Amino acid sequence: MPSSEPLRILLANPRGFCAGVTRAIGIVERALEKYGAPVYVRHEVVHNPFVCDRLRAKGAVFIEEVDEAPPGGVLIFSAHGVSRSVRAAAAGRGLNVLDATCPLVTKVHLEVGKMRAQGREVVMIGHRGHPEVEGTMGQSETGMYLVENVEDAARLVVARPDALSFVTQTTLSVEEAGQIVVTLKQRFPEIQGPRKDDICYATQNRQDAVKLLAARCDPVLVVGSPKSSNSRRLREVAASRGVAAYLVNSAEEIDPAWISDRDRVGVTAGASAPEILVTQVIECLQALAARSRRQSRIEEIRGADEHLLFHLPRALESSGSEIRPPR
């Protein structure tokens, strides 16, 4: 039976764009300003169709292979990072390369390089086929192993168990990755991890925020693309708390039945989802409440403050070399 109580819309904090996504989008926009259209972007610069469509309208051309960019053209690597072979292919075509790889992903690439230089084999914890995983696995031609879950870790066979390290995809579920690491340490007691956790601050903060949200709301709506790893993890984290959780690209995907008999609905957004999409979701929820003759009110849940900003590549630096998130 539909509820007659006011609909409370609780917003998670932090949510939406992280520093790496803000930087990647800013690199494409600055490159278009400096070089003019077209600029070529290998893979979607971030996993959000709204963002990519907006950049496409400004003159960005999204490609999958380096040879789709004309020799001498401007090529931007996406926030997810690329393999060493992709970098070599771009250099071979004489492309003007701008690297939008998130600095926290670059950190993982550097870790892999150091581990392999020490003669250690490396276990990559991540999701097969994700561009970040492909880029990290491609930092070494040999000595790399991919595990996606606890089952993979339990049956992993390596050549050098006495010289083994691990790294993780930056957008994993903190809890899921932790379980995999426990299994790896049980199987390989001498395995070593990075000095600092590879799962990025933004992923962890957003997962912590959605846990607070799920404790107070049912359902939880996560604004983000199904292609976005961190958005999918947010939905999974909410669902693991026993509440209904839905991943929506936009307000058009909201089913009125989700809130018809509920008094509190939580809203968050993946790290590649712009705030305008959150605003549209809120407006949709308010309209659905009004249609049922219900009042609605919005509440912000306090969470971790984020102040990290990343600099632009030197080739794009100007008087304002930092990219700040849009308001």
Secondary structure, 3 states (H helix, E strand, C coil): CCCCCCEEEEECCCCCCCHHHHHHHHHHHHHHHHHCCCEEEECCCCCCHHHHHHHHHHCEEEECCHHHCCCCCEEEECCCCCCHHHHHHHHHCCCEEEECCCHHHHHHHHHHHHHHHCCCEEEEECCCCCHHHHHHHCCCCCCEEEECCHHHHHHCCCCCCCCEEEEECCCCCHHHHHHHHHHHHHHCCCCECCCCCCCCHHHHHHHHHHHHHHCCCCCEEEECCCCCHHHHHHHHHHHCCCCCEEEECCHHHCCHHHCCCCCEEEEEECCCCCHHHHHHHHHHHHHHHHHCCCCEEEEECCCCCCCCCCECCHHHCCCCCECCCCC
